[in-house]
Amino acid sequence: MLDDTPDSPDWWLLRLGRKLRARQRTHEEWWRYYRGRPPLPELPKNAQQAFIDFQRKSRTNFCQLIANASVHRLFALGVTGPDGEPDDRAMSWWQRSRLDSRQKLTWRLAMARGVGYMLVGPHPKRTEDNGRPSPLITQEHPRECIVESDPETGEPYVGLKAWHDDIDGYGYARVMFDDVDFSYRTRERCSGRRLPWGPDSWVWEGDEDGEPHDLGMMRLVEFGRMPDLGEDPEPEFAGVMDIQDRVNMGVLNRMTASRYSAFRQKYVTGHKFAKKTDPATGLVTVEQPFVPSPSAIWASEAKEASFGQLDATDLSGFLKEHQSDVRDMLILSQTPAYYYAGDIINIGADTVSALDILHVAKMREHIAAFGEGLETVLALAAAQAGVPEDYTEAEVRWANPAHISLAVKADAATKLKSIGYPLDVVAEEMGETPARVKRITAGAAAQALLSASLLPAPAGAPTAGNVPDDAGPLDG
């Protein structure tokens, strides 16, 4: 008999083994689709579940496309100081928290759920030179976090992170202010799907006076997706959800017409159907001996009986309706039309730029809002590290959200250099990270110094071979 004590090796064996078994089923299904072996198309059935499965196949997820189209254009390259120079200390915090890749988790949540969060706390394994714990920046899910703002100033006032611990079965919560945090735990074990929120459901955990800190700000930072004044943020596809439902309905109608066009509806006339009475309800029902099937043969003993089938439905109208609805979704969500190519073929760079105008404008609005949030995160990280500099004045460098070919970038860089732009600014315009900009400028300076040292001396200049023996010391 295995030991079922939480956190024991036997407990972990059973827990991870069950999760592995459940995951294997899902992974095998994905692998079958990857190998081109999805489930076989189903024949019509007189069963409710079969129709539900049929409906499920009508879903075409354009909302994910719209959200990811924005996520793909959001990438913070790094941090520079107010003077534009790369900040090595801030970049070390950035790299330790793996924000190069993990920032996308926050942007995707903001686009899909309307809001994402980052939490700044002490790193459990790293310390700064002054002995304080290094900052750790983590991405938090909106199902576990929420922030309340001061109604007078609009600034974040208090935050909550509440989560369920699958190991011990309890729920935990942390209420966060700008100078102190308070910890709670559920009174009883609960489900991870639904935490209790009654007044008797939670108990203090730790010191009742809380856990004071000197960060000067509430440590939970909210990234809302383009909220209107006085309104809660919404996902990137909020304005086209009705059209998404319309698209799915149109696909279902087309699938229905297509199925019964390939397997046409049949009818019979002149046949006398048998009737039966349900003994429990007394309802009279008609028996149906004619069941559609590729292998079925219909026959009737009635002399007047005749069979026929309905004509196939023209699907071209459904396809035009689908294309029109998809275009509406892309236009209203300001997503480039070339994501749904349709009749767009052999388009040039100028056409792509024209189709990108509204999308790029939207992305720059996202960048402005999310950049402010990242500056707050960096200010919290500096406070956690005990650094006195004000990182609210730092600048977060973002990749250009517009699609620009390398040839166009090179041409623009050449023109900027020709009118006197310094190399570091040109490198920034090329989309290089602050670390790469520093490396490029240092390499260019080293090459220039080496080239100057290899140039021949000007005529008449004193060299080791032509200085007279009685010449005095050189001036200076």
C-alpha positions as CSV (number, residue, x, y, z in Angstrom):
1,M,0.0,0.0,0.0
2,L,1.5,3.3,-1.1
3,D,1.7,6.3,1.3
4,D,-0.8,8.9,0.3
5,T,0.7,11.6,2.5
6,P,0.9,14.9,0.4
7,D,4.4,15.6,-0.9
8,S,5.7,12.1,-0.2
9,P,7.4,10.2,-3.0
10,D,4.4,7.8,-3.2
11,W,2.0,10.7,-3.4
12,W,4.0,12.3,-6.2
13,L,4.2,9.0,-8.0
14,L,0.4,8.7,-8.2
15,R,-0.2,12.4,-8.8
16,L,2.2,12.8,-11.7
17,G,1.3,9.3,-13.1
18,R,-2.3,10.3,-13.4
19,K,-1.5,13.6,-15.0
20,L,0.9,11.8,-17.4
21,R,-1.9,9.4,-18.3
22,A,-4.4,12.2,-18.9
23,R,-1.9,14.1,-21.0
24,Q,-1.0,11.1,-23.1
25,R,-4.5,10.9,-24.3
26,T,-4.6,14.5,-25.5
27,H,-1.1,14.3,-27.0
28,E,-2.0,11.2,-29.0
29,E,-5.0,13.0,-30.5
30,W,-2.8,15.9,-31.5
31,W,-0.2,13.5,-32.9
32,R,-2.9,11.8,-35.1
33,Y,-3.8,15.1,-36.6
34,Y,-0.2,15.9,-37.1
35,R,0.3,12.6,-39.0
36,G,-2.7,13.2,-41.1
37,R,-4.9,10.6,-39.4
38,P,-7.8,12.5,-37.8
39,P,-11.1,10.8,-37.1
40,L,-12.9,9.6,-40.2
41,P,-15.9,11.8,-41.4
42,E,-19.1,10.6,-39.8
43,L,-22.2,9.4,-41.6
44,P,-25.6,10.9,-40.6
45,K,-27.0,9.5,-37.4
46,N,-30.2,9.9,-35.5
47,A,-28.5,10.8,-32.3
48,Q,-28.2,14.1,-30.5
49,Q,-24.5,13.6,-29.8
50,A,-23.8,13.0,-33.4
51,F,-25.4,16.4,-34.2
52,I,-23.4,18.1,-31.4
53,D,-20.2,16.7,-32.9
54,F,-21.4,18.0,-36.3
55,Q,-22.0,21.4,-34.8
56,R,-18.5,21.4,-33.2
57,K,-16.9,21.1,-36.6
58,S,-18.5,24.3,-37.7
59,R,-16.3,26.4,-35.4
60,T,-13.7,28.5,-37.2
61,N,-11.5,30.4,-34.7
62,F,-10.8,33.9,-36.1
63,C,-10.7,35.4,-32.7
64,Q,-7.4,33.7,-31.9
65,L,-6.0,34.9,-35.3
66,I,-7.0,38.5,-34.4
67,A,-5.4,38.3,-30.9
68,N,-2.2,36.7,-32.1
69,A,-1.9,39.1,-35.0
70,S,-1.3,41.8,-32.3
71,V,0.8,39.5,-30.0
72,H,3.2,38.8,-32.9
73,R,3.9,42.5,-33.3
74,L,4.5,43.2,-29.6
75,F,8.1,42.6,-28.6
76,A,10.0,44.7,-26.1
77,L,13.7,44.6,-27.0
78,G,15.2,45.8,-23.7
79,V,15.7,48.8,-21.5
80,T,17.8,52.0,-21.9
81,G,18.4,54.9,-19.5
82,P,16.9,58.4,-20.0
83,D,20.0,59.2,-22.1
84,G,19.3,56.3,-24.5
85,E,22.3,54.3,-23.3
86,P,21.7,50.6,-22.6
87,D,21.2,49.9,-18.9
88,D,23.2,46.8,-18.0
89,R,21.7,46.5,-14.5
90,A,18.1,46.7,-15.7
91,M,19.0,44.2,-18.5
92,S,20.4,41.8,-16.0
93,W,17.0,41.8,-14.2
94,W,15.3,41.4,-17.5
95,Q,17.4,38.4,-18.5
96,R,17.1,36.7,-15.0
97,S,13.3,36.9,-15.3
98,R,13.5,35.6,-18.9
99,L,11.4,38.5,-20.2
100,D,12.6,38.0,-23.8
101,S,10.3,35.1,-24.1
102,R,7.9,35.3,-21.1
103,Q,6.7,38.8,-22.0
104,K,4.6,37.2,-24.7
105,L,2.6,35.4,-22.0
106,T,1.4,38.8,-20.7
107,W,0.6,40.2,-24.1
108,R,-1.3,37.1,-25.1
109,L,-3.4,37.2,-22.0
110,A,-4.1,40.9,-22.5
111,M,-5.2,40.4,-26.1
112,A,-7.3,37.3,-25.3
113,R,-8.7,38.2,-21.8
114,G,-8.5,42.0,-21.8
115,V,-5.8,42.2,-19.1
116,G,-2.5,40.6,-18.0
117,Y,-0.3,41.0,-15.0
118,M,3.3,41.1,-13.9
119,L,4.3,40.6,-10.2
120,V,7.7,41.8,-8.8
121,G,9.1,40.0,-5.8
122,P,12.4,38.8,-4.3
123,H,14.4,36.2,-6.3
124,P,14.7,33.1,-4.2
125,K,18.3,32.3,-5.4
126,R,20.0,35.5,-6.5
127,T,21.2,38.5,-4.5
128,E,22.5,42.0,-5.5
129,D,26.0,43.3,-4.6
130,N,24.4,45.2,-1.7
131,G,23.1,41.9,-0.2
132,R,19.4,42.5,-1.0
133,P,17.6,39.8,-3.0
134,S,17.5,40.4,-6.7
135,P,14.1,41.2,-8.2
136,L,12.1,38.4,-9.9
137,I,9.4,39.4,-12.4
138,T,6.7,36.8,-13.0
139,Q,3.7,36.7,-15.3
140,E,0.4,36.3,-13.6
141,H,-2.9,35.0,-14.9
142,P,-6.1,37.2,-14.7
143,R,-8.0,34.3,-13.2
144,E,-5.8,34.7,-10.1
145,C,-5.2,38.5,-10.0
146,I,-7.1,41.7,-9.9
147,V,-6.2,45.4,-9.1
148,E,-8.3,48.1,-7.7
149,S,-7.4,51.7,-8.6
150,D,-7.9,54.8,-6.5
151,P,-11.1,56.5,-7.8
152,E,-9.7,59.9,-7.3
153,T,-6.3,59.6,-9.0
154,G,-6.7,56.4,-11.1
155,E,-3.5,55.0,-9.7
156,P,-3.4,51.4,-8.6
157,Y,-4.2,51.2,-4.9
158,V,-4.6,47.6,-3.9
159,G,-4.1,44.2,-5.6
160,L,-5.1,40.6,-4.9
161,K,-3.5,37.4,-6.0
162,A,-5.5,34.3,-5.1
163,W,-4.6,30.7,-6.1
164,H,-5.2,27.1,-5.3
165,D,-2.4,24.8,-4.2
166,D,-2.9,21.4,-5.8
167,I,-0.4,19.8,-3.4
168,D,-2.1,20.6,0.0
169,G,-5.6,21.4,-1.5
170,Y,-5.9,24.8,0.2
171,G,-6.6,28.2,-1.4
172,Y,-4.1,31.0,-0.7
173,A,-4.4,34.7,-1.2
174,R,-2.2,37.8,-0.9
175,V,-3.7,41.3,-0.5
176,M,-1.1,43.8,-1.6
177,F,-0.7,47.5,-0.8
178,D,2.1,50.0,-1.6
179,D,3.9,49.3,1.8
180,V,2.5,46.0,3.2
181,D,1.2,42.6,2.1
182,F,-1.3,40.4,3.9
183,S,-1.5,36.6,3.5
184,Y,-4.6,34.4,3.9
185,R,-5.5,30.7,3.5
186,T,-8.9,29.0,3.1
187,R,-10.2,27.5,6.3
188,E,-10.8,24.2,4.6
189,R,-9.5,22.4,1.5
190,C,-11.4,23.4,-1.6
191,S,-11.6,22.9,-5.3
192,G,-9.1,24.6,-7.7
193,R,-12.0,25.5,-10.0
194,R,-13.8,27.7,-7.5
195,L,-12.4,29.4,-4.5
196,P,-14.8,30.2,-1.7
197,W,-15.4,33.9,-0.9
198,G,-17.6,33.9,2.1
199,P,-16.6,35.9,5.2
200,D,-15.9,32.7,7.2
201,S,-14.0,31.0,4.3
202,W,-10.5,32.5,4.9
203,V,-8.2,32.8,7.9
204,W,-5.1,34.9,8.6
205,E,-1.7,33.3,7.7
206,G,1.3,34.9,9.2
207,D,1.5,38.2,11.1
208,E,-1.7,40.1,11.5
209,D,0.2,43.3,10.9
210,G,1.2,42.0,7.5
211,E,4.5,41.8,5.8
212,P,5.9,45.4,5.3
213,H,8.1,46.2,2.3
214,D,9.9,49.3,1.1
215,L,9.1,49.2,-2.6
216,G,7.0,52.3,-2.4
217,M,4.4,50.9,-4.8
218,M,2.0,48.0,-5.0
219,R,4.0,45.1,-6.5
220,L,1.3,43.8,-8.9
221,V,1.2,45.7,-12.2
222,E,-1.8,45.5,-14.5
223,F,-1.6,45.6,-18.3
224,G,-5.0,46.4,-19.6
225,R,-5.7,46.2,-23.3
226,M,-6.7,49.7,-24.5
227,P,-9.4,50.4,-21.9
228,D,-11.8,53.3,-22.5
229,L,-12.0,55.9,-19.8
230,G,-14.2,54.5,-17.0
231,E,-14.6,51.1,-18.7
232,D,-13.0,47.7,-18.1
233,P,-10.5,46.5,-20.7
234,E,-11.8,44.1,-23.3
235,P,-10.0,41.5,-25.5
236,E,-8.7,42.4,-29.0
237,F,-11.7,40.7,-30.6
238,A,-14.4,42.1,-28.4
239,G,-16.0,44.2,-31.2
240,V,-16.4,41.3,-33.6
241,M,-17.7,38.5,-31.4
242,D,-21.1,38.7,-33.0
243,I,-19.6,38.3,-36.4
244,Q,-17.6,35.3,-35.2
245,D,-20.9,33.7,-34.1
246,R,-22.3,34.6,-37.6
247,V,-19.4,33.0,-39.3
248,N,-19.8,29.8,-37.3
249,M,-23.5,29.8,-38.1
250,G,-22.8,30.3,-41.8
251,V,-20.2,27.5,-41.8
252,L,-22.8,25.2,-40.1
253,N,-25.4,26.0,-42.7
254,R,-22.9,25.3,-45.5
255,M,-21.8,22.1,-43.9
256,T,-25.4,21.0,-43.6
257,A,-26.1,21.9,-47.2
258,S,-22.9,20.2,-48.3
259,R,-23.6,17.0,-46.4
260,Y,-27.1,16.6,-47.8
261,S,-26.0,17.6,-51.2
262,A,-23.4,14.8,-51.2
263,F,-25.9,12.5,-49.4
264,R,-29.1,13.9,-50.8
265,Q,-32.4,14.1,-48.9
266,K,-34.8,11.4,-50.2
267,Y,-38.6,11.2,-50.0
268,V,-41.3,8.6,-50.4
269,T,-44.9,9.0,-51.4
270,G,-47.8,6.5,-51.5
271,H,-46.4,4.4,-48.6
272,K,-48.6,3.6,-45.6
273,F,-46.5,4.0,-42.5
274,A,-47.2,1.9,-39.4
275,K,-48.1,3.7,-36.2
276,K,-47.6,2.7,-32.6
277,T,-48.8,4.0,-29.2
278,D,-46.4,4.5,-26.4
279,P,-47.9,2.6,-23.4
280,A,-46.4,5.0,-20.9
281,T,-47.4,8.3,-22.4
282,G,-50.2,7.3,-24.8
283,L,-48.5,9.3,-27.6
284,V,-48.9,7.9,-31.2
285,T,-45.7,7.8,-33.2
286,V,-45.0,6.9,-36.8
287,E,-42.4,4.2,-37.4
288,Q,-39.7,5.1,-39.9
289,P,-38.4,2.1,-41.9
290,F,-36.5,4.3,-44.4
291,V,-33.1,5.1,-42.8
292,P,-30.5,6.9,-45.0
293,S,-27.4,4.9,-45.5
294,P,-25.0,4.2,-48.4
295,S,-25.8,0.5,-48.1
296,A,-29.6,0.7,-47.5
297,I,-32.2,-0.3,-50.1
298,W,-35.6,1.1,-49.7
299,A,-38.6,-1.0,-50.7
300,S,-42.4,-0.7,-50.2
301,E,-45.2,-3.1,-50.8
302,A,-47.6,-0.3,-51.7
303,K,-48.4,-0.2,-55.4
304,E,-48.7,3.6,-55.4
305,A,-45.3,4.1,-53.6
306,S,-42.6,6.1,-55.3
307,F,-39.2,7.4,-54.2
308,G,-37.2,10.5,-55.1
309,Q,-34.5,12.8,-53.9
310,L,-34.1,16.6,-53.6
311,D,-31.8,18.6,-55.8
312,A,-28.3,19.6,-54.6
313,T,-27.9,23.0,-53.0
314,D,-25.7,25.6,-54.7
315,L,-22.9,26.4,-52.1
316,S,-21.5,29.5,-53.9
317,G,-23.8,31.8,-51.9
318,F,-22.5,30.4,-48.6
319,L,-18.9,30.9,-49.6
320,K,-19.5,34.5,-50.6
321,E,-21.3,35.2,-47.3
322,H,-18.3,33.6,-45.4
323,Q,-15.8,35.7,-47.2
324,S,-17.8,38.9,-46.5
325,D,-18.1,38.1,-42.8
326,V,-14.4,37.4,-42.5
327,R,-13.5,40.7,-44.2
328,D,-15.8,42.5,-41.8
329,M,-14.1,40.9,-38.8
330,L,-10.6,41.9,-40.1
331,I,-11.7,45.5,-40.9
332,L,-13.5,46.2,-37.6
333,S,-10.7,44.6,-35.6
334,Q,-8.0,46.5,-37.6
335,T,-6.3,43.3,-38.6
336,P,-4.4,43.3,-41.9
337,A,-6.5,41.9,-44.8
338,Y,-3.6,39.7,-46.0
339,Y,-4.1,37.5,-43.0
340,Y,-7.1,36.2,-45.0
341,A,-5.5,36.4,-48.4
342,G,-8.6,35.6,-50.6
343,D,-8.0,37.2,-53.9
344,I,-4.9,39.1,-52.8
345,I,-2.0,37.7,-54.8
346,N,1.4,39.0,-55.9
347,I,1.2,42.1,-53.7
348,G,4.3,44.4,-53.2
349,A,5.8,46.0,-50.2
350,D,3.9,49.2,-50.7
351,T,0.6,47.4,-50.8
352,V,1.5,45.5,-47.6
353,S,2.4,48.9,-45.9
354,A,-1.0,50.3,-47.0
355,L,-2.9,47.4,-45.7
356,D,-0.9,47.6,-42.4
357,I,-1.7,51.3,-41.6
358,L,-4.6,50.8,-39.1
359,H,-3.0,47.7,-37.6
360,V,0.3,49.5,-37.0
361,A,-1.5,52.5,-35.5
362,K,-3.3,50.2,-33.1
363,M,0.0,48.4,-32.2
364,R,1.7,51.8,-31.4
365,E,-1.2,52.5,-29.0
366,H,-0.6,49.1,-27.3
367,I,3.1,49.8,-27.1
368,A,2.5,53.2,-25.5
369,A,0.3,51.7,-22.8
370,F,2.3,48.5,-22.1
371,G,5.5,50.5,-22.1
372,E,4.3,52.6,-19.2
373,G,3.5,49.3,-17.4
374,L,7.0,47.9,-18.0
375,E,8.5,51.1,-16.7
376,T,6.6,50.6,-13.5
377,V,7.8,47.0,-13.3
378,L,11.4,48.2,-13.7
379,A,10.9,50.8,-11.0
380,L,9.6,48.1,-8.7
381,A,12.6,45.9,-9.6
382,A,15.0,48.7,-8.8
383,A,13.3,49.2,-5.4
384,Q,13.5,45.5,-4.7
385,A,17.2,45.6,-5.5
386,G,17.8,48.6,-3.4
387,V,18.9,50.8,-6.4
388,P,18.3,54.5,-5.9
389,E,17.8,55.4,-9.5
390,D,14.3,56.4,-10.7
391,Y,13.5,53.8,-13.4
392,T,10.2,55.4,-14.2
393,E,12.3,57.6,-16.5
394,A,13.9,54.6,-18.2
395,E,12.9,53.9,-21.8
396,V,11.6,50.5,-23.0
397,R,12.8,49.8,-26.5
398,W,10.2,48.0,-28.8
399,A,10.6,46.3,-32.1
400,N,9.0,48.2,-35.0
401,P,5.5,46.8,-35.3
402,A,5.4,47.4,-39.1
403,H,6.6,44.7,-41.5
404,I,9.6,46.1,-43.3
405,S,11.9,44.1,-45.5
406,L,15.6,44.0,-44.9
407,A,16.3,45.9,-48.2
408,V,14.0,48.7,-47.1
409,K,15.6,48.9,-43.7
410,A,19.1,49.0,-45.2
411,D,18.1,51.8,-47.6
412,A,16.7,53.8,-44.8
413,A,19.8,53.2,-42.6
414,T,22.0,54.4,-45.5
415,K,20.0,57.6,-45.9
416,L,20.0,58.3,-42.2
417,K,23.8,57.8,-42.0
418,S,24.3,60.1,-45.0
419,I,22.5,63.0,-43.3
420,G,24.6,62.7,-40.1
421,Y,22.7,60.3,-37.8
422,P,25.1,58.6,-35.4
423,L,25.6,54.9,-35.8
424,D,23.8,53.9,-32.5
425,V,20.6,55.8,-33.6
426,V,20.8,54.1,-37.0
427,A,21.1,50.7,-35.3
428,E,18.1,51.4,-33.2
429,E,16.1,52.3,-36.3
430,M,17.2,48.9,-37.7
431,G,15.5,47.2,-34.7
432,E,18.6,46.1,-32.9
433,T,18.4,45.4,-29.1
434,P,20.2,47.7,-26.7
435,A,22.9,45.1,-26.2
436,R,23.4,44.7,-29.9
437,V,23.5,48.5,-30.4
438,K,26.3,48.7,-27.8
439,R,28.2,45.8,-29.5
440,I,27.8,47.4,-33.0
441,T,29.1,50.8,-32.0
442,A,32.0,49.3,-30.0
443,G,32.9,47.1,-33.0
444,A,32.7,50.1,-35.4
445,A,34.9,52.2,-33.1
446,A,37.5,49.4,-32.9
447,Q,37.5,48.9,-36.7
448,A,37.9,52.7,-37.2
449,L,40.8,52.8,-34.8
450,L,42.5,49.8,-36.5
451,S,42.0,51.3,-40.0
452,A,43.5,54.6,-38.9
453,S,46.6,52.9,-37.5
454,L,47.2,51.1,-40.8
455,L,47.1,54.3,-42.9
456,P,50.5,55.5,-44.3
457,A,51.9,58.6,-42.6
458,P,51.5,61.9,-44.4
459,A,54.4,63.2,-46.5
460,G,56.9,65.1,-44.4
461,A,55.7,63.8,-41.2
462,P,58.5,62.6,-38.8
463,T,59.0,58.9,-38.7
464,A,61.6,56.7,-37.0
465,G,63.7,56.8,-40.2
466,N,63.7,60.5,-41.2
467,V,64.1,62.3,-37.9
468,P,67.5,64.2,-37.9
469,D,69.9,63.2,-35.1
470,D,70.2,66.8,-33.9
471,A,66.5,67.4,-33.9
472,G,65.1,68.7,-30.7
473,P,62.1,67.2,-28.9
474,L,58.7,67.5,-30.6
475,D,56.4,70.3,-29.4
476,G,53.7,69.1,-27.1
